[in-house]
Amino acid sequence: MKLKARIASAILAAVALVIAGLMTAPPAASAQLTEVTGFGANPTNLRMHLYVPDGVGARPPLLVAVHYCTGSGPAFHSGTEFASLADRYKFIVVYPSATRSGSCFDVSSPQALRHDGGSDPVGIVSMVRYVQERHNADPERTYVTGASSGGMMTNVLIGAYPDVFKAGASFMGVPFACFATTDGSMWNSTCSGGQLIRTPQQWGDLVRAAYPGYSGPRPRMQIWHGTEDSTLRYPNFQEQIKQWTNVHGLSQTPSLTDQPRSGWTRTRYGSTGVKAPVEAISLQGVGHSLPQGGMAAMVIDFFGLSEGGGPDPTITPTPPVGQCRITYTMNTWNTGYTAAITIANTGTAQVSNWSLAFTLPSGQTITSTWNASISPNSGQVTARNASYNGSIAPGASASFGFQATHGGNTAKPTAFTLNGTACTTA
């Protein structure tokens, strides 16, 4: 009997330890991208994907992140740093997806360019309202960013819905109403070619006409453009500056001009601080391949979403800027190429569970990979480690590669970001 009693006592003690462990162990991360349907008025049948990080507050900020032509919400989620920044600073991200042929957003129709006029902007605003109602997102901290078609849509949403968005950040965009058409087409070659030049007053009047009678505050605007953009030409950068400084009643003379990085020229209008009413960043020698290399973090700073936040203690530390080096070697032929990439850890901390973000030049499409998984297969892509090469010790390196097709453009990516940190290139 004594032996049975001791066994029973041991079992009970073990069970108690297990229960205690379950009660004290931290919960596993569960945040994932999910699709939402039935979110409200949606005249063009957009799709909505939602990312809610673990541990968001009772009144979380909200960011709408809008993809490029041929892209999708999930591709923009996996190919940009906004989700990892959301994990760190605890804001919600909505990723709209265009569903028409070519997957471009409507930034040209009369309906899209008028407050509550219809088309894609109405569907995106419905997504915002849904998250504000279902997840208690803060209307006073609701923002929008996007690239290419998404950058143009950022201008449209900031112009037509100043009551919804508090700030925007446009990568490779054009001014509000620059793409306007009346013939049902969605492409305006005069605008895309940088040939539509107007006065600041004319550009500002187009914004003001989108929401007649609105007298409230106007959203702050951050503008990014590469000097060698051959899709949406560089003159659109200055035209956006004209428009948004006029909307804010500001001089076109910058309050601050600096170079946050080599080849970058930043101008701020109306203030010298990080929350200037208008901020513009020109990137020398860069084409149609944004955002990249830590730019998303500067967007989050501009919005103010990094204030009071800090690194999530559950995130593995990564090397600071410049303590990773990328070697990118190509072997090309008439319609294809292979690329071999080596990630060298030049810092003092181990890199774990790495992901390398970069942008493939236009016309390049990945067909197969080795030693890593890469998604999507074109545009802004992210390579993630295989099960056997996820750790890179200080002084060590990891290599992977892929095969791809091209349409004549065999240029290399211009910037690489490892776990959200910019790397140097060999």
C-alpha positions in Angstrom: 0.0 0.0 0.0 2.9 2.3 0.8 4.4 1.7 -2.6 1.0 2.5 -4.3 0.7 5.7 -2.2 4.2 6.8 -3.2 3.4 6.2 -6.9 0.1 8.1 -6.7 1.8 10.9 -4.9 4.5 11.1 -7.6 1.9 11.1 -10.4 0.0 13.9 -8.7 3.2 15.9 -8.3 4.0 15.5 -12.0 0.6 16.5 -13.1 0.8 19.6 -10.9 4.2 20.5 -12.5 2.7 20.1 -16.0 -0.3 22.3 -15.1 2.0 24.9 -13.6 4.1 24.9 -16.7 1.0 25.4 -18.9 -0.1 28.3 -16.7 3.2 30.1 -16.8 4.5 29.3 -20.3 4.1 32.2 -22.7 1.5 31.7 -25.5 2.8 30.8 -28.9 2.6 33.4 -31.6 -0.6 33.0 -33.6 -0.9 36.1 -35.8 -1.4 35.3 -39.5 -2.8 36.9 -42.6 -6.5 36.1 -43.0 -9.0 37.0 -45.7 -12.1 38.9 -44.7 -15.4 38.9 -46.8 -18.6 40.8 -46.4 -16.8 43.9 -45.0 -19.2 46.4 -46.5 -19.8 48.4 -49.7 -17.4 47.0 -52.4 -18.5 48.1 -55.9 -15.5 46.6 -57.7 -15.2 43.3 -55.7 -11.9 44.0 -54.1 -10.5 41.3 -51.8 -9.4 42.1 -48.2 -6.7 40.5 -46.2 -6.1 41.4 -42.6 -3.1 41.1 -40.3 -3.7 41.6 -36.6 -0.5 41.1 -34.6 -0.5 39.3 -31.2 -0.8 41.7 -28.3 -2.3 44.8 -30.0 -3.7 47.3 -27.6 -7.3 48.2 -26.9 -7.3 51.0 -29.5 -4.7 50.0 -32.1 -3.5 52.1 -35.0 -4.4 50.9 -38.6 -2.3 50.9 -41.7 -3.7 50.2 -45.2 -0.9 48.8 -47.5 -1.8 48.9 -51.2 0.0 46.7 -53.8 1.4 47.4 -57.2 0.0 46.3 -60.6 0.2 42.5 -61.1 0.4 42.1 -57.3 -1.9 41.2 -54.5 -2.5 41.8 -50.9 -0.8 38.6 -49.8 2.2 39.3 -52.1 2.5 42.8 -50.6 2.3 41.3 -47.1 5.1 38.8 -47.7 7.3 41.1 -49.9 7.4 44.2 -47.6 8.4 44.9 -44.0 5.1 46.3 -42.9 3.9 43.1 -41.2 7.1 42.7 -39.2 6.9 46.3 -38.2 3.3 45.7 -37.1 4.5 42.9 -34.9 7.0 45.3 -33.3 4.9 48.4 -32.9 1.4 46.7 -32.6 -0.6 48.2 -35.3 -3.1 46.4 -37.6 -2.5 46.1 -41.4 -5.1 45.9 -44.1 -4.0 44.6 -47.5 -6.5 45.2 -50.3 -6.3 43.2 -53.6 -7.5 44.5 -57.0 -9.3 41.7 -58.9 -9.5 43.2 -62.4 -7.2 42.0 -65.2 -3.7 43.3 -64.6 -4.5 43.8 -60.8 -4.2 47.6 -61.0 -6.3 49.9 -58.9 -8.7 52.4 -60.3 -7.0 55.8 -59.9 -8.4 57.3 -63.1 -12.2 57.2 -63.3 -14.4 60.1 -62.2 -16.0 57.8 -59.6 -12.6 57.0 -58.0 -11.6 60.7 -57.8 -14.6 61.9 -55.9 -15.4 61.4 -52.2 -17.8 58.5 -51.9 -18.1 58.5 -55.7 -17.6 54.7 -56.1 -15.1 52.2 -57.5 -12.0 50.9 -55.6 -11.7 53.7 -53.0 -15.1 53.0 -51.6 -14.2 49.3 -51.1 -10.9 50.3 -49.4 -12.7 52.7 -47.1 -15.2 50.0 -46.2 -12.3 47.8 -45.1 -11.1 50.6 -42.9 -14.6 51.0 -41.4 -14.8 47.3 -40.8 -11.6 47.2 -38.8 -12.5 50.2 -36.8 -15.8 48.6 -35.9 -14.6 45.0 -35.4 -11.2 45.6 -33.9 -11.7 49.0 -32.3 -9.0 50.6 -34.5 -8.3 54.2 -33.8 -9.7 56.6 -36.5 -7.2 59.2 -35.3 -4.3 56.9 -36.2 -5.4 55.5 -39.6 -2.8 55.6 -42.4 -2.2 54.5 -46.0 0.8 53.5 -48.0 1.4 51.9 -51.3 3.8 51.2 -54.2 3.3 52.0 -57.9 -0.5 51.5 -58.5 -0.7 51.5 -54.7 1.3 54.7 -54.5 -1.1 56.3 -56.9 -4.0 55.0 -54.9 -2.4 56.5 -51.8 -2.6 59.9 -53.4 -6.2 59.2 -54.4 -7.2 58.2 -50.9 -5.4 61.1 -49.2 -7.0 63.5 -51.6 -10.6 62.2 -51.6 -10.9 60.9 -48.0 -9.1 63.4 -45.8 -11.6 62.6 -43.1 -10.5 58.9 -43.0 -6.7 59.0 -43.3 -4.3 61.0 -41.1 -1.2 60.6 -43.3 0.0 58.7 -46.4 3.3 57.5 -47.9 3.4 57.1 -51.6 6.2 55.0 -53.3 6.5 55.6 -57.1 3.2 57.4 -57.3 1.7 60.3 -59.2 -0.3 63.3 -58.1 -4.0 63.0 -57.3 -6.0 63.1 -60.5 -2.9 62.9 -62.7 -4.2 59.7 -64.2 -7.7 61.0 -64.7 -9.5 59.6 -67.8 -13.0 59.8 -69.1 -12.9 57.2 -71.9 -13.1 54.1 -69.6 -9.4 53.3 -69.9 -7.2 53.0 -66.9 -3.9 54.2 -68.3 -2.8 57.8 -68.9 0.5 57.8 -70.8 0.9 61.6 -70.5 0.9 61.3 -66.7 3.0 58.1 -66.5 5.6 59.7 -68.8 6.0 62.7 -66.5 4.6 65.1 -69.2 1.6 66.4 -67.2 2.9 69.6 -65.6 0.6 71.9 -63.7 1.0 74.8 -61.2 0.7 74.1 -57.5 -2.6 75.9 -57.4 -4.0 73.7 -60.2 -2.9 70.5 -58.5 -4.3 71.7 -55.2 -7.6 72.7 -56.7 -8.1 69.1 -58.0 -7.7 67.8 -54.5 -10.1 70.4 -53.1 -12.7 69.6 -55.8 -12.8 65.9 -54.8 -14.6 66.7 -51.5 -16.4 70.0 -51.9 -17.2 71.7 -48.6 -14.6 69.8 -46.6 -12.8 72.2 -44.2 -11.1 69.9 -41.8 -7.4 69.1 -41.5 -5.5 67.6 -44.4 -3.4 64.4 -44.1 0.3 64.7 -44.0 2.1 63.2 -47.0 5.4 61.4 -47.6 6.6 61.0 -51.2 9.3 58.5 -52.5 10.6 58.3 -56.1 13.7 57.0 -57.9 15.3 59.3 -60.5 15.6 56.4 -63.0 11.9 55.3 -62.8 11.0 54.3 -66.4 7.4 53.3 -65.5 6.1 56.3 -63.7 8.7 59.0 -64.6 10.6 61.1 -62.1 8.9 64.4 -62.9 5.8 63.0 -61.1 7.9 63.4 -57.9 8.1 67.2 -58.1 4.4 67.4 -59.3 3.4 65.6 -56.1 5.4 68.0 -54.0 3.7 70.9 -55.7 0.3 69.4 -55.0 0.6 68.6 -51.4 2.5 71.7 -50.4 -0.3 73.7 -52.0 -3.0 71.7 -50.2 -1.3 72.4 -46.9 -0.8 76.1 -47.8 3.0 75.7 -47.7 5.9 77.2 -49.7 7.8 74.9 -52.1 11.0 76.1 -50.4 12.0 73.3 -48.1 12.3 73.9 -44.3 15.0 71.2 -44.2 17.2 69.4 -46.8 19.4 66.5 -45.8 20.7 63.1 -47.0 19.7 60.3 -44.6 21.6 57.9 -46.7 24.0 58.0 -49.6 22.1 58.9 -52.8 19.0 60.0 -50.9 17.9 63.6 -50.8 15.2 64.4 -48.3 13.2 67.6 -48.2 10.7 68.6 -45.6 8.1 71.3 -46.0 6.3 73.3 -43.2 8.5 71.8 -40.4 12.0 70.3 -39.9 10.7 67.4 -37.7 9.9 63.8 -38.6 6.2 64.7 -38.7 6.5 67.5 -41.3 3.3 68.1 -43.2 5.0 67.1 -46.4 8.2 65.1 -46.7 9.8 64.0 -50.0 12.7 61.5 -50.6 14.5 61.4 -54.0 16.6 58.3 -54.7 19.5 58.9 -57.1 19.9 56.1 -59.7 16.9 54.0 -58.5 14.3 52.7 -60.8 10.7 51.4 -60.4 11.6 49.1 -57.4 10.4 50.6 -54.1 10.0 50.2 -51.2 13.3 48.5 -50.2 16.2 48.6 -47.7 14.5 49.8 -44.6 12.3 52.4 -46.2 9.2 50.9 -44.5 10.6 51.8 -41.1 11.0 55.4 -42.2 7.3 55.4 -43.2 6.4 54.1 -39.8 8.5 56.9 -38.2 6.7 59.5 -40.3 3.3 58.2 -39.3 4.4 58.3 -35.7 3.7 54.6 -35.2 7.1 53.9 -33.7 6.6 56.4 -30.9 6.4 54.9 -27.5 7.0 51.4 -29.0 10.0 49.3 -28.9 11.3 45.9 -30.1 9.1 43.0 -29.3 11.1 41.0 -26.7 10.2 37.8 -28.4 11.8 38.8 -31.7 15.4 37.4 -32.1 17.9 40.3 -32.3 19.4 40.9 -35.7 22.6 42.7 -36.7 22.4 46.5 -36.9 22.6 48.4 -40.2 25.7 47.4 -42.3 26.5 44.3 -40.3 25.4 41.9 -43.1 26.9 41.8 -46.5 25.2 40.3 -49.7 27.1 38.9 -52.6 24.8 38.5 -55.7 26.2 36.7 -58.7 24.3 36.2 -62.0 24.8 33.9 -64.9 22.6 35.1 -67.8 21.6 33.9 -71.2 19.2 35.1 -73.9 15.9 34.6 -71.9 17.0 33.5 -68.5 19.6 33.5 -65.7 20.6 31.9 -62.5 21.5 33.9 -59.4 23.6 32.8 -56.5 23.2 34.8 -53.3 25.5 34.7 -50.2 24.5 36.3 -46.9 27.5 37.1 -44.7 27.0 37.9 -41.1 29.6 40.6 -40.4 28.2 41.5 -37.0 28.7 40.0 -33.5 25.2 38.5 -33.0 23.9 35.3 -34.4 21.2 35.7 -37.1 18.3 33.2 -36.7 15.3 32.4 -38.9 16.5 34.8 -41.6 14.5 36.4 -44.3 16.1 38.5 -47.1 13.9 41.0 -48.9 14.8 42.5 -52.2 13.2 43.7 -55.4 13.7 42.0 -58.8 14.0 44.4 -61.7 11.1 44.6 -64.1 10.5 41.6 -66.3 12.4 39.1 -64.1 10.4 36.1 -62.8 11.7 33.3 -60.6 11.0 29.7 -61.8 12.9 27.6 -59.3 14.9 27.9 -56.1 17.4 26.1 -53.9 18.4 26.4 -50.3 15.6 28.8 -49.6 11.9 29.5 -50.4 11.1 32.7 -52.2 7.7 34.5 -52.6 6.2 36.0 -54.6 8.1 35.1 -57.8 8.5 38.6 -59.2 8.6 42.2 -58.0 9.2 42.7 -54.3 10.3 39.2 -53.0 11.4 37.7 -49.7 13.7 34.7 -49.5 13.4 32.6 -46.3 15.8 30.0 -44.9 15.4 26.3 -45.4 15.1 24.0 -42.3 18.9 23.4 -42.3 20.4 26.8 -42.8 18.4 29.2 -40.6 21.2 30.2 -38.3 24.2 32.3 -39.4 26.9 32.7 -36.7 29.1 35.9 -36.6 31.7 35.6 -39.4 29.7 32.8 -41.1 27.5 32.9 -44.2 24.5 31.2 -45.8 23.9 30.7 -49.5 20.9 30.1 -51.7 20.0 30.6 -55.4 17.3 30.6 -58.0 16.7 30.4 -61.7 14.6 33.0 -63.4 13.4 34.3 -66.8 13.8 37.9 -68.1 12.6 40.0 -70.9 15.9 41.7 -71.7 16.5 43.4 -68.3 19.3 41.6 -66.6 20.0 44.2 -63.9 20.6 43.2 -60.3 18.5 44.2 -57.3 19.8 47.4 -55.8 19.2 46.8 -52.1 18.8 44.0 -49.7 17.2 43.8 -46.2 17.9 41.0 -43.8 15.3 40.6 -41.1 14.3 44.2 -41.6 17.9 45.5 -41.5 19.6 47.0 -44.5 22.7 45.1 -45.7 25.8 46.3 -47.7 26.6 44.6 -51.0 29.9 43.1 -52.0 
